[in-house]
């Protein structure tokens, strides 16, 4: 059973998806229509303090609006706060549903980091494929630097984690990752 996970990007305070989020969602619909996929997964929490919406729900609603995909085939991952969370919560869902291949949709500048993180999380479980939509940020040096810095942070945070043990990944996530341990955002409670 194959599934798609579309990594959410940004939205306005009124819950309008910005161009990159729309492009990712559009590609997910296009791929889903090939009939190879069982589920389409959207990720992202209520990251904006000036907005009442979770981005995973906004992306799901957008997909429902522009396609004929059965809403029951679209699963939201509202726990995810970043790429690492996208990988971890996707892994939990994949194991629960028995998914045997995952296609991850992101943006072109983000492909390398997503590939490294998702391969680390999924290497003992299932094959993954990363697809990046074209963006305006591909050659932006500040965006590339941010991607590299984030990757170094990931490697430092998870350097001694046993990725074959989902519980060990979770413990590291909630103890060491600042988006989940309370340092940057409220402490994550599962």
TORMIKE-933266 format. One record per residue: x, y, z of N, C-alpha, C, O, CB in turn; residue in three letters. Coordinates in nm, 3 decimals, decimal comma. Atoms other than C-alpha are relative to their C-alpha. Glycine has a CB too. Layout:
R     n_x     n_y     n_z    ca_x    ca_y    ca_z     c_x     c_y     c_z     o_x     o_y     o_z    cb_x    cb_y    cb_z  aa
R       X       Y       Z       X       Y       Z       X       Y       Z       X       Y       Z       X       Y       Z ALA
...
//
This chain:
R     n_x     n_y     n_z    ca_x    ca_y    ca_z     c_x     c_y     c_z     o_x     o_y     o_z    cb_x    cb_y    cb_z  aa
R   0,085  -0,117   0,000   0,000   0,000   0,000   0,089   0,124   0,000   0,170   0,142   0,091  -0,096   0,000   0,122 UNK
R  -0,077  -0,123   0,013   0,153   0,331  -0,113  -0,083   0,120   0,045  -0,205   0,123   0,028   0,049   0,019  -0,144 UNK
R   0,068  -0,123  -0,042   0,071   0,671   0,030   0,090   0,120  -0,026   0,211   0,107  -0,046  -0,039  -0,006   0,150 UNK
R  -0,068  -0,127   0,021   0,165   1,035  -0,018  -0,010   0,080   0,129  -0,115   0,081   0,194  -0,061   0,079  -0,121 UNK
R   0,008  -0,100  -0,105   0,255   1,283   0,253   0,046   0,132  -0,061   0,155   0,143  -0,116   0,089  -0,040   0,126 UNK
R  -0,033  -0,133   0,050   0,248   1,648   0,154   0,038   0,086   0,121  -0,042   0,106   0,212  -0,121   0,063  -0,080 UNK
R  -0,049  -0,082  -0,110   0,458   1,865   0,384  -0,053   0,141  -0,019  -0,027   0,206  -0,120   0,156  -0,002   0,008 UNK
R   0,057  -0,134   0,008   0,274   2,187   0,455   0,109   0,104   0,014   0,213   0,079   0,074  -0,107   0,020   0,109 UNK
R  -0,098  -0,108  -0,008   0,456   2,516   0,421  -0,057   0,116   0,080  -0,045   0,118   0,202   0,043   0,046  -0,141 UNK
R   0,050  -0,119  -0,070   0,288   2,847   0,505  -0,142   0,034  -0,042  -0,190  -0,007  -0,148   0,092   0,119  -0,027 UNK
R   0,132  -0,055   0,030  -0,053   3,014   0,521  -0,011   0,136   0,067   0,068   0,170   0,155  -0,114  -0,096   0,049 UNK
R   0,023  -0,132  -0,059  -0,185   3,359   0,603  -0,078  -0,013   0,131  -0,125  -0,121   0,165  -0,076   0,092  -0,099 UNK
R   0,076   0,006  -0,126  -0,351   3,451   0,932  -0,148  -0,029  -0,023  -0,217  -0,070   0,070   0,016   0,130   0,077 UNK
R   0,140   0,032   0,030  -0,687   3,412   0,757  -0,016  -0,144  -0,048  -0,127  -0,187  -0,083  -0,055   0,097  -0,105 UNK
R   0,007   0,140   0,041  -0,599   3,053   0,666   0,010  -0,021  -0,151  -0,031  -0,126  -0,201  -0,127  -0,059   0,049 UNK
R  -0,021   0,014   0,145  -0,515   3,115   0,299   0,139  -0,058  -0,023   0,238  -0,006   0,028  -0,018   0,137  -0,074 UNK
R  -0,129   0,061   0,030  -0,240   2,888   0,169   0,082   0,092  -0,090   0,027   0,155  -0,181  -0,019  -0,138  -0,066 UNK
R  -0,085  -0,077   0,089   0,058   3,063   0,015   0,042  -0,089  -0,117   0,014  -0,209  -0,118   0,124   0,056   0,076 UNK
R  -0,027   0,067   0,128   0,194   2,966  -0,326   0,070  -0,136   0,013   0,033  -0,231  -0,055   0,083   0,089  -0,086 UNK
R  -0,072   0,126  -0,014   0,438   2,696  -0,213  -0,089  -0,111   0,056  -0,083  -0,225   0,010   0,122   0,019   0,090 UNK
R   0,094   0,099  -0,056   0,174   2,520  -0,004  -0,098  -0,047  -0,107  -0,131  -0,165  -0,114  -0,076   0,058   0,121 UNK
R   0,094   0,034   0,108  -0,065   2,532  -0,299   0,068  -0,090  -0,103   0,009  -0,189  -0,146  -0,052   0,128  -0,069 UNK
R  -0,072   0,082   0,098   0,198   2,394  -0,538   0,021  -0,142   0,052   0,005  -0,238  -0,023   0,135   0,063  -0,034 UNK
R  -0,019   0,134  -0,061   0,272   2,105  -0,299  -0,132  -0,077  -0,001  -0,136  -0,195  -0,038   0,054   0,013   0,145 UNK
R   0,131   0,066  -0,003  -0,098   2,028  -0,256  -0,044  -0,040  -0,141  -0,096  -0,149  -0,161  -0,106   0,092   0,064 UNK
R   0,037   0,031   0,139  -0,158   2,045  -0,633   0,074  -0,122  -0,051   0,015  -0,208  -0,116   0,028   0,120  -0,091 UNK
R  -0,076   0,116   0,043   0,121   1,798  -0,698  -0,049  -0,127   0,068  -0,055  -0,233   0,006   0,150   0,020   0,028 UNK
R   0,050   0,117  -0,070  -0,015   1,563  -0,433  -0,128  -0,052  -0,065  -0,149  -0,173  -0,075  -0,025   0,033   0,147 UNK
R   0,124   0,039   0,068  -0,353   1,563  -0,609   0,033  -0,068  -0,133  -0,023  -0,172  -0,166  -0,092   0,123  -0,023 UNK
R  -0,040   0,055   0,130  -0,191   1,502  -0,946   0,056  -0,143   0,015   0,020  -0,231  -0,062   0,106   0,091  -0,067 UNK
R  -0,056   0,133  -0,022   0,007   1,205  -0,811  -0,105  -0,099   0,049  -0,108  -0,214   0,007   0,115   0,007   0,100 UNK
R   0,102   0,088  -0,056  -0,287   1,065  -0,615  -0,092  -0,054  -0,110  -0,140  -0,167  -0,103  -0,083   0,075   0,107 UNK
R   0,090   0,040   0,109  -0,494   1,053  -0,935   0,058  -0,112  -0,088  -0,013  -0,164  -0,174  -0,031   0,120  -0,086 UNK
R  -0,058   0,111   0,076  -0,252   0,793  -1,079  -0,051  -0,135   0,051  -0,021  -0,240  -0,007   0,154   0,003   0,008 UNK
R   0,062   0,119  -0,061  -0,442   0,542  -0,859   0,099  -0,098   0,060   0,065  -0,215   0,080  -0,080  -0,072  -0,102 UNK
R  -0,098   0,086  -0,066  -0,124   0,402  -0,704  -0,007   0,012   0,152   0,053  -0,068   0,223   0,140   0,033  -0,048 UNK
R  -0,008  -0,035  -0,140  -0,195   0,549  -0,363  -0,128  -0,026   0,077  -0,239  -0,005   0,026   0,038   0,144   0,013 UNK
R   0,112   0,029  -0,087  -0,418   0,448  -0,075  -0,044   0,123   0,080  -0,163   0,150   0,096   0,036  -0,114   0,095 UNK
R   0,029  -0,116  -0,084  -0,391   0,763   0,137   0,081   0,120  -0,045   0,188   0,107  -0,105   0,028  -0,031   0,147 UNK
R  -0,071  -0,126   0,017  -0,293   1,127   0,106   0,004   0,063   0,138  -0,100   0,087   0,199  -0,069   0,094  -0,108 UNK
R  -0,019  -0,049  -0,136  -0,151   1,266   0,430   0,045   0,145  -0,005   0,135   0,181  -0,082   0,104  -0,087   0,076 UNK
R  -0,041  -0,140  -0,010  -0,127   1,635   0,516   0,056   0,024   0,140   0,007  -0,032   0,238  -0,120   0,097  -0,030 UNK
R  -0,065  -0,020  -0,129   0,097   1,762   0,794  -0,006   0,145   0,044  -0,025   0,235  -0,038   0,145  -0,046  -0,007 UNK
R  -0,015  -0,135  -0,053   0,121   2,062   1,020  -0,100   0,040   0,106  -0,219   0,007   0,097  -0,006   0,095  -0,109 UNK
R   0,078  -0,040  -0,116  -0,011   2,212   1,337  -0,054   0,142  -0,013  -0,041   0,204  -0,119   0,084  -0,012   0,127 UNK
R   0,049  -0,138  -0,004  -0,173   2,543   1,433   0,119   0,088   0,038   0,127   0,137   0,151  -0,120   0,017   0,103 UNK
R  -0,126  -0,067  -0,029   0,164   2,717   1,407  -0,012   0,152   0,013   0,075   0,216   0,071   0,098  -0,032  -0,108 UNK
R   0,018  -0,144  -0,007   0,026   3,070   1,374  -0,083   0,036   0,123  -0,193  -0,016   0,142  -0,068   0,054  -0,129 UNK
R   0,073  -0,041  -0,120  -0,077   3,235   1,700  -0,111   0,100  -0,033  -0,198   0,126   0,050   0,097   0,063   0,101 UNK
R   0,103  -0,096   0,042  -0,288   3,485   1,504  -0,105  -0,065  -0,089  -0,180   0,004  -0,159   0,065   0,117  -0,072 UNK
R   0,090   0,075   0,089  -0,488   3,212   1,328  -0,056  -0,120   0,076   0,016  -0,184   0,152   0,074  -0,047  -0,130 UNK
R   0,063   0,110  -0,073  -0,732   2,953   1,457   0,011  -0,134  -0,072  -0,037  -0,235  -0,021  -0,145   0,032   0,024 UNK
R  -0,003   0,122   0,082  -0,656   2,694   1,185   0,131  -0,077   0,011   0,238  -0,019   0,029  -0,025   0,036  -0,144 UNK
R  -0,118   0,085   0,014  -0,419   2,401   1,171   0,028  -0,012  -0,150  -0,065  -0,032  -0,229  -0,021  -0,144   0,068 UNK
R  -0,030   0,000   0,143  -0,236   2,402   0,839  -0,030  -0,136  -0,064  -0,064  -0,140  -0,182   0,146   0,036  -0,022 UNK
R   0,034   0,131   0,058  -0,289   2,026   0,790  -0,146  -0,004  -0,043  -0,179  -0,066  -0,144   0,028  -0,113   0,101 UNK
R   0,142  -0,004   0,034  -0,665   2,091   0,789  -0,026   0,093  -0,118  -0,110   0,064  -0,204  -0,083   0,046   0,121 UNK
R   0,017  -0,095   0,110  -0,636   2,390   0,556   0,044  -0,066  -0,131  -0,023  -0,050  -0,234   0,082   0,130   0,026 UNK
R  -0,046   0,071   0,120  -0,434   2,180   0,309  -0,101  -0,107  -0,040  -0,132  -0,123  -0,158   0,140  -0,062   0,024 UNK
R   0,101   0,103   0,030  -0,686   1,896   0,337  -0,124   0,064  -0,064  -0,174   0,014  -0,165  -0,041  -0,076   0,130 UNK
R   0,118  -0,067   0,055  -0,977   2,136   0,275   0,025   0,048  -0,143  -0,062   0,038  -0,229  -0,041   0,118   0,088 UNK
R  -0,035  -0,046   0,134  -0,797   2,281  -0,026  -0,002  -0,118  -0,098  -0,055  -0,106  -0,209   0,139   0,067   0,000 UNK
R  -0,004   0,119   0,086  -0,737   1,932  -0,170  -0,141  -0,048  -0,030  -0,172  -0,084  -0,144   0,082  -0,113   0,066 UNK
R   0,139   0,042   0,020  -1,103   1,839  -0,120  -0,070   0,095  -0,098  -0,146   0,051  -0,184  -0,077  -0,003   0,136 UNK
R   0,063  -0,100   0,085  -1,209   2,163  -0,290   0,040  -0,013  -0,147  -0,043   0,007  -0,236   0,034   0,139   0,050 UNK
R  -0,049   0,001   0,139  -0,994   2,115  -0,601  -0,001  -0,138  -0,065   0,036  -0,151  -0,182   0,140   0,056  -0,005 UNK
R  -0,007   0,136   0,056  -1,029   1,739  -0,648  -0,123  -0,081   0,036  -0,211  -0,035   0,109   0,126  -0,071   0,050 UNK
R   0,107   0,092  -0,036  -1,263   1,446  -0,628   0,053  -0,111   0,090  -0,007  -0,219   0,097  -0,064  -0,059  -0,126 UNK
R  -0,056   0,100  -0,092  -1,045   1,260  -0,377  -0,096  -0,016   0,118  -0,141   0,082   0,177   0,143   0,042   0,049 UNK
R   0,087   0,031  -0,112  -1,257   1,089  -0,113   0,063   0,055   0,128   0,176   0,017   0,162  -0,024  -0,154   0,011 UNK
R  -0,057  -0,056  -0,124  -1,206   1,288   0,211   0,045  -0,105   0,101   0,133  -0,079   0,182  -0,102   0,090   0,065 UNK
R  -0,040   0,108  -0,091  -1,179   0,957   0,398   0,140  -0,052  -0,033   0,202  -0,120   0,049  -0,100  -0,114  -0,005 UNK
R  -0,135   0,042   0,042  -0,856   0,894   0,204   0,106   0,103   0,037   0,225   0,081   0,015   0,002  -0,024  -0,152 UNK
R  -0,093  -0,106  -0,039  -0,699   1,216   0,337   0,011   0,000   0,152  -0,087   0,018   0,224  -0,048   0,141  -0,053 UNK
R  -0,028   0,008  -0,143  -0,537   1,187   0,679   0,083   0,121   0,041   0,178   0,158  -0,028   0,073  -0,132   0,037 UNK
R  -0,077  -0,114  -0,049  -0,412   1,484   0,880   0,095  -0,043   0,112   0,065  -0,132   0,192  -0,095   0,111   0,051 UNK
R  -0,099   0,020  -0,107  -0,102   1,488   1,103   0,018   0,134   0,073   0,114   0,206   0,046   0,138  -0,053  -0,058 UNK
R  -0,006  -0,130  -0,066  -0,168   1,786   1,333   0,108   0,011   0,107   0,132   0,120   0,158  -0,133   0,031   0,061 UNK
R  -0,105  -0,004  -0,102   0,111   1,691   1,577   0,130   0,057  -0,053   0,213   0,105   0,024   0,024  -0,139   0,056 UNK
R  -0,125  -0,038   0,063   0,385   1,781   1,331   0,023   0,150   0,004  -0,063   0,229  -0,037   0,002  -0,049  -0,142 UNK
R  -0,035  -0,142  -0,011   0,561   2,111   1,395   0,115   0,041  -0,092   0,145   0,159  -0,105   0,038   0,031   0,143 UNK
R  -0,113  -0,027   0,087   0,852   2,082   1,152   0,031  -0,127  -0,081  -0,042  -0,225  -0,074   0,125   0,045   0,082 UNK
R  -0,036   0,114   0,086   1,027   1,845   0,909   0,029  -0,125   0,082  -0,009  -0,236   0,043   0,122   0,034  -0,086 UNK
R  -0,029   0,114  -0,086   1,151   1,621   1,189  -0,130  -0,061   0,051  -0,147  -0,183   0,051   0,091   0,041   0,120 UNK
R   0,131   0,049  -0,043   0,798   1,596   1,325  -0,077  -0,064  -0,114  -0,145  -0,164  -0,095  -0,082   0,113   0,059 UNK
R   0,062   0,062   0,118   0,671   1,528   0,973   0,048  -0,144  -0,015  -0,032  -0,236  -0,037   0,032   0,081  -0,129 UNK
R  -0,058   0,133   0,015   0,908   1,231   0,956  -0,046  -0,093   0,112  -0,089  -0,205   0,085   0,153   0,007  -0,003 UNK
R   0,036   0,086  -0,113   0,835   1,097   1,304  -0,148  -0,039  -0,002  -0,182  -0,157   0,009   0,033   0,071   0,132 UNK
R   0,143   0,031  -0,005   0,456   1,125   1,291  -0,045  -0,076  -0,125  -0,139  -0,155  -0,119  -0,082   0,128   0,015 UNK
R   0,027   0,082   0,119   0,450   0,989   0,935   0,042  -0,144   0,025  -0,029  -0,237  -0,013   0,075   0,056  -0,124 UNK
R  -0,048   0,135  -0,032   0,654   0,692   1,056  -0,101  -0,074   0,088  -0,134  -0,190   0,061   0,136   0,005   0,071 UNK
R   0,100   0,064  -0,086   0,404   0,619   1,333  -0,125  -0,040  -0,079  -0,179  -0,149  -0,060  -0,040   0,094   0,116 UNK
R   0,119   0,028   0,080   0,115   0,640   1,086   0,025  -0,114  -0,098  -0,059  -0,202  -0,115  -0,044   0,126  -0,075 UNK
R  -0,037   0,106   0,095   0,293   0,423   0,829  -0,003  -0,136   0,068  -0,056  -0,232   0,013   0,141   0,028  -0,060 UNK
R  -0,002   0,127  -0,074   0,349   0,152   1,089  -0,143  -0,043   0,038  -0,177  -0,161   0,029   0,087   0,013   0,127 UNK
R   0,137   0,030  -0,042  -0,012   0,174   1,210  -0,085  -0,051  -0,117  -0,162  -0,146  -0,102  -0,066   0,125   0,061 UNK
R   0,085   0,033   0,114  -0,168   0,153   0,862   0,058  -0,109  -0,090  -0,012  -0,160  -0,178  -0,023   0,124  -0,082 UNK
R  -0,061   0,101   0,086   0,076  -0,094   0,707   0,039   0,051  -0,137   0,040  -0,025  -0,234  -0,093  -0,115  -0,015 UNK
R  -0,045  -0,059   0,126   0,191   0,143   0,435   0,137  -0,056  -0,034   0,223  -0,067   0,055   0,004   0,158   0,008 UNK
R  -0,129   0,060   0,036   0,480  -0,009   0,238   0,085   0,087  -0,091   0,197   0,048  -0,126  -0,023  -0,133  -0,066 UNK
R  -0,080  -0,099   0,073   0,597   0,294   0,035  -0,062   0,136   0,022  -0,184   0,152   0,025   0,008  -0,033  -0,153 UNK
R   0,047  -0,135  -0,026   0,576   0,665   0,099   0,068   0,098  -0,097   0,189   0,096  -0,114   0,028   0,041   0,147 UNK
R  -0,051  -0,108   0,084   0,613   0,955  -0,144  -0,021   0,129   0,079  -0,133   0,159   0,121  -0,072   0,005  -0,141 UNK
R   0,003  -0,123  -0,078   0,697   1,282   0,033   0,011   0,118  -0,096   0,103   0,125  -0,177   0,115   0,002   0,105 UNK
R   0,001  -0,117   0,087   0,612   1,610  -0,139   0,040   0,123   0,081  -0,015   0,151   0,187  -0,140   0,020  -0,064 UNK
R  -0,050  -0,121  -0,062   0,801   1,925  -0,050   0,036   0,100  -0,110  -0,021   0,094  -0,219   0,122  -0,030   0,091 UNK
R  -0,048  -0,096   0,100   0,978   2,211  -0,233   0,143  -0,034  -0,040   0,214  -0,101   0,035  -0,009   0,146   0,054 UNK
R  -0,130   0,036   0,056   1,293   2,187  -0,446   0,117   0,031   0,094   0,208  -0,051   0,106   0,020   0,073  -0,130 UNK
R  -0,111  -0,036  -0,089   1,521   2,368  -0,197   0,004  -0,085   0,127   0,107  -0,089   0,195  -0,011   0,146   0,037 UNK
R   0,017   0,076  -0,124   1,399   2,141   0,085   0,025  -0,150  -0,020   0,032  -0,225   0,077  -0,140   0,022   0,057 UNK
R  -0,010   0,143   0,031   1,447   1,805  -0,091   0,117  -0,067   0,072   0,100  -0,174   0,131   0,016  -0,020  -0,151 UNK
R  -0,117   0,063  -0,061   1,799   1,736   0,038  -0,020  -0,027   0,148   0,007  -0,137   0,196   0,123   0,087  -0,021 UNK
R   0,020   0,016  -0,144   1,712   1,793   0,404  -0,109  -0,102   0,029  -0,094  -0,186   0,117  -0,036   0,134   0,066 UNK
R   0,108   0,097  -0,018   1,385   1,600   0,376   0,051  -0,142  -0,026   0,020  -0,235   0,048  -0,120   0,032  -0,094 UNK
R  -0,052   0,132   0,036   1,566   1,312   0,208   0,088  -0,057   0,112   0,075  -0,174   0,148   0,081   0,008  -0,130 UNK
R  -0,088   0,047  -0,108   1,829   1,290   0,483  -0,082  -0,036   0,124  -0,062  -0,143   0,182   0,104   0,108   0,035 UNK
R   0,079   0,024  -0,121   1,578   1,317   0,769  -0,093  -0,121  -0,018  -0,095  -0,210   0,067  -0,082   0,125   0,036 UNK
R   0,094   0,111   0,020   1,315   1,082   0,624   0,074  -0,132  -0,019   0,028  -0,236   0,030  -0,090   0,028  -0,121 UNK
R  -0,076   0,124   0,014   1,577   0,827   0,521   0,052  -0,049   0,134   0,057  -0,169   0,159   0,117   0,021  -0,097 UNK
R  -0,045   0,039  -0,133   1,714   0,832   0,875  -0,114  -0,068   0,077  -0,094  -0,171   0,141   0,052   0,123   0,078 UNK
R   0,115   0,054  -0,074   1,367   0,768   1,020  -0,054  -0,129  -0,062  -0,096  -0,218   0,011  -0,111   0,104   0,005 UNK
R   0,067   0,110   0,069   1,248   0,519   0,758   0,091  -0,111  -0,049   0,043  -0,210  -0,105  -0,075   0,054  -0,114 UNK
R  -0,093   0,095   0,061   1,562   0,326   0,666  -0,026  -0,145   0,039   0,000  -0,236  -0,041   0,141   0,036   0,038 UNK
R   0,028   0,137  -0,044   1,458   0,020   0,867  -0,143  -0,045  -0,028  -0,182  -0,156   0,010   0,028  -0,013   0,147 UNK
R   0,142   0,031   0,014   1,094   0,027   0,759  -0,046  -0,014  -0,145  -0,076  -0,125  -0,190  -0,081   0,105   0,068 UNK
R   0,053   0,004   0,136   0,990   0,119   0,405   0,079   0,094  -0,090   0,148   0,184  -0,041  -0,150   0,037  -0,001 UNK
R  -0,064  -0,096   0,091   1,124   0,289   0,093  -0,080   0,130  -0,008  -0,203   0,130   0,002   0,015  -0,061  -0,141 UNK
R   0,064  -0,130   0,018   1,052   0,657   0,050   0,055   0,065  -0,126   0,165   0,035  -0,172   0,022   0,091   0,123 UNK
R  -0,040  -0,079   0,116   1,067   0,890  -0,246  -0,034   0,144   0,031  -0,143   0,174   0,079  -0,072  -0,049  -0,133 UNK
R   0,022  -0,141  -0,027   1,105   1,266  -0,215  -0,017   0,073  -0,133   0,064   0,056  -0,225   0,119   0,061   0,082 UNK
R   0,028  -0,077   0,121   0,955   1,496  -0,479  -0,011   0,147   0,040  -0,083   0,182   0,134  -0,131  -0,050  -0,072 UNK
R   0,003  -0,143  -0,031   1,012   1,872  -0,480  -0,064   0,082  -0,110  -0,030   0,068  -0,228   0,140   0,051   0,027 UNK
R   0,061  -0,091   0,097   0,794   2,131  -0,648   0,095   0,118  -0,022   0,175   0,152   0,065  -0,140   0,051   0,050 UNK
R  -0,082  -0,116   0,033   0,963   2,424  -0,819  -0,041   0,119   0,086  -0,159   0,147   0,105  -0,012   0,035  -0,151 UNK
R   0,027  -0,117  -0,085   0,995   2,729  -0,595   0,091   0,116  -0,039   0,186   0,100  -0,116   0,019  -0,035   0,149 UNK
R  -0,081  -0,120   0,022   1,136   3,080  -0,602   0,125  -0,001   0,088   0,215   0,080   0,068  -0,083   0,126   0,028 UNK
R  -0,107  -0,001  -0,099   1,373   2,990  -0,318   0,116  -0,094  -0,030   0,212  -0,100   0,046  -0,056  -0,035   0,133 UNK
R  -0,101   0,103   0,030   1,583   2,720  -0,487   0,143   0,054   0,002   0,233  -0,015   0,051  -0,028  -0,061  -0,134 UNK
R  -0,136  -0,055   0,005   1,885   2,948  -0,541   0,021   0,115   0,097   0,117   0,191   0,084   0,030   0,047  -0,140 UNK
R  -0,011  -0,106  -0,101   1,828   3,182  -0,247   0,103  -0,042   0,105   0,081  -0,139   0,178  -0,140   0,030   0,066 UNK
R  -0,109   0,039  -0,091   2,151   3,173  -0,043  -0,042  -0,002   0,146   0,006  -0,085   0,223   0,118   0,093  -0,017 UNK
R   0,044  -0,001  -0,140   1,975   3,261   0,284  -0,087  -0,124   0,031  -0,079  -0,179   0,140  -0,080   0,129   0,031 UNK
R   0,082   0,121  -0,017   1,726   2,975   0,237   0,090  -0,123   0,004   0,070  -0,212   0,087  -0,105  -0,012  -0,114 UNK
R  -0,093   0,114   0,003   2,006   2,732   0,150   0,078  -0,008   0,131   0,098  -0,117   0,185   0,097   0,012  -0,119 UNK
R  -0,071  -0,002  -0,128   2,199   2,841   0,461  -0,090  -0,051   0,112  -0,046  -0,129   0,197   0,051   0,142   0,032 UNK
R   0,095   0,046  -0,103   1,890   2,789   0,677  -0,021  -0,151  -0,007  -0,028  -0,218   0,095  -0,136   0,073  -0,016 UNK
R   0,015   0,145   0,017   1,845   2,440   0,531   0,121  -0,074   0,057   0,105  -0,174   0,128  -0,018  -0,035  -0,150 UNK
R  -0,122   0,064  -0,050   2,208   2,351   0,608   0,010   0,011   0,152   0,047  -0,086   0,219   0,123   0,064  -0,065 UNK
R  -0,002  -0,018  -0,145   2,186   2,496   0,960  -0,100  -0,094   0,067  -0,069  -0,155   0,170  -0,032   0,146   0,038 UNK
R   0,102   0,088  -0,056   1,865   2,301   1,026   0,044  -0,146  -0,006   0,018  -0,223   0,086  -0,133   0,016  -0,075 UNK
R  -0,050   0,137   0,013   2,026   1,982   0,901   0,107  -0,029   0,107   0,108  -0,136   0,167   0,057  -0,023  -0,141 UNK
R  -0,102   0,017  -0,104   2,323   2,032   1,135  -0,066  -0,016   0,137  -0,024  -0,098   0,219   0,099   0,120   0,002 UNK
R   0,073   0,011  -0,128   2,080   2,085   1,425  -0,064  -0,138   0,015  -0,060  -0,198   0,122  -0,108   0,110   0,009 UNK
R   0,060   0,133  -0,004   1,896   1,765   1,335   0,106  -0,104   0,035   0,085  -0,187   0,123  -0,067  -0,034  -0,135 UNK
R  -0,106   0,099  -0,022   2,220   1,567   1,321   0,053   0,007   0,142   0,083  -0,096   0,202   0,113   0,021  -0,099 UNK
R  -0,048  -0,016  -0,137   2,334   1,709   1,655  -0,103  -0,052   0,101  -0,068  -0,123   0,196   0,031   0,148   0,028 UNK
R   0,107   0,041  -0,092   1,999   1,651   1,828  -0,018  -0,152   0,004  -0,037  -0,209   0,112  -0,132   0,065  -0,039 UNK
R   0,031   0,142   0,009   1,958   1,292   1,708   0,124  -0,089  -0,017   0,112  -0,205  -0,054  -0,094  -0,024  -0,115 UNK
R  -0,124   0,071   0,030   2,327   1,186   1,689   0,012  -0,137   0,067   0,072  -0,227   0,009   0,116   0,084   0,039 UNK
R  -0,015   0,130  -0,068   2,300   0,900   1,941  -0,132  -0,078   0,006  -0,146  -0,169   0,088   0,054   0,021   0,141 UNK
R   0,131   0,064  -0,002   1,942   0,793   1,864  -0,001  -0,128  -0,083   0,053  -0,132  -0,193  -0,108   0,097  -0,051 UNK
R   0,017   0,126   0,073   1,862   0,436   1,763  -0,127   0,012  -0,084  -0,238   0,001  -0,033  -0,010  -0,123   0,100 UNK
R   0,114  -0,022   0,088   1,639   0,494   1,460  -0,077  -0,128  -0,032  -0,180  -0,123  -0,100   0,046   0,064  -0,127 UNK
R   0,078   0,123   0,018   1,532   0,129   1,456  -0,102  -0,017   0,113  -0,182  -0,111   0,110   0,093  -0,122  -0,006 UNK
R   0,089   0,005  -0,116   1,344   0,197   1,782  -0,087   0,126   0,002  -0,039   0,234   0,036   0,082  -0,013   0,132 UNK
R   0,091  -0,115   0,009   1,040   0,424   1,739  -0,014   0,070   0,135  -0,025   0,192   0,140  -0,139  -0,045  -0,050 UNK
R   0,010  -0,060  -0,133   1,017   0,479   2,115   0,123   0,084   0,032   0,112   0,189   0,094  -0,019  -0,109   0,107 UNK
R  -0,124  -0,077  -0,021   1,381   0,594   2,127  -0,005   0,131  -0,079   0,042   0,235  -0,030   0,124  -0,083  -0,041 UNK
R   0,014  -0,122   0,081   1,307   0,843   1,848  -0,092   0,098   0,073  -0,061   0,217   0,085  -0,057  -0,032  -0,142 UNK
R   0,096  -0,085  -0,070   1,007   0,975   2,041   0,063   0,065   0,123   0,046   0,184   0,147  -0,122  -0,081   0,040 UNK
R  -0,063  -0,053  -0,122   1,206   1,013   2,364   0,097   0,113  -0,035   0,101   0,215   0,034   0,073  -0,111   0,076 UNK
R  -0,093  -0,104   0,043   1,473   1,211   2,182  -0,076   0,125  -0,045  -0,039   0,237  -0,010   0,091  -0,052  -0,114 UNK
R   0,080  -0,110   0,050   1,212   1,427   2,010  -0,053   0,087   0,113  -0,039   0,210   0,109  -0,116  -0,052  -0,084 UNK
R   0,064  -0,079  -0,106   1,034   1,531   2,330   0,098   0,048   0,107   0,064   0,135   0,187  -0,108  -0,081   0,065 UNK
R  -0,099  -0,046  -0,098   1,353   1,569   2,538   0,099   0,100  -0,059   0,141   0,193   0,011   0,076  -0,117   0,055 UNK
R  -0,109  -0,080   0,055   1,598   1,732   2,296  -0,040   0,099  -0,109   0,032   0,196  -0,133   0,102  -0,090  -0,054 UNK
R   0,036  -0,088   0,112   1,409   1,897   2,010  -0,075   0,122   0,054  -0,179   0,108   0,119  -0,087  -0,076  -0,105 UNK
R   0,061  -0,120  -0,059   1,325   2,260   2,095  -0,143   0,030  -0,044  -0,214   0,104   0,025   0,084   0,118  -0,032 UNK
R   0,139  -0,021   0,042   0,998   2,256   1,899  -0,097  -0,091   0,076  -0,218  -0,071   0,071  -0,014  -0,024  -0,150 UNK
R   0,084   0,098  -0,070   0,871   1,968   2,116   0,027  -0,006   0,151  -0,058  -0,053   0,226   0,021  -0,137  -0,061 UNK
R  -0,035   0,013  -0,142   1,050   1,997   2,454  -0,037   0,122   0,084  -0,012   0,123   0,204   0,147  -0,026   0,014 UNK
R   0,044  -0,118  -0,072   0,910   2,338   2,549   0,094   0,119  -0,011   0,061   0,227   0,038  -0,017  -0,034   0,141 UNK
R  -0,095  -0,111   0,012   1,213   2,552   2,463  -0,050   0,110  -0,092  -0,038   0,228  -0,060   0,134  -0,050  -0,051 UNK
R   0,047  -0,098   0,099   1,061   2,724   2,157  -0,152   0,007  -0,003  -0,211   0,115  -0,003   0,054  -0,035  -0,140 UNK
R   0,147   0,011   0,001   0,699   2,605   2,150  -0,043  -0,078   0,124   0,040  -0,142   0,188  -0,052  -0,071  -0,132 UNK
R   0,044   0,074  -0,118   0,484   2,458   2,427   0,040  -0,148  -0,009   0,044  -0,207  -0,117  -0,152   0,012   0,016 UNK
R  -0,041   0,141  -0,005   0,594   2,112   2,539  -0,106  -0,086  -0,067  -0,226  -0,070  -0,044   0,023  -0,046   0,147 UNK
R   0,092   0,090   0,072   0,444   1,844   2,318  -0,050  -0,107   0,096   0,027  -0,167   0,171   0,070  -0,066  -0,123 UNK
R   0,063   0,106  -0,079   0,200   1,609   2,490  -0,078  -0,086  -0,097  -0,168  -0,038  -0,166  -0,092   0,058   0,113 UNK
R   0,063   0,093   0,094   0,093   1,303   2,295  -0,130  -0,054   0,056  -0,196  -0,134  -0,010   0,093  -0,115  -0,032 UNK
//
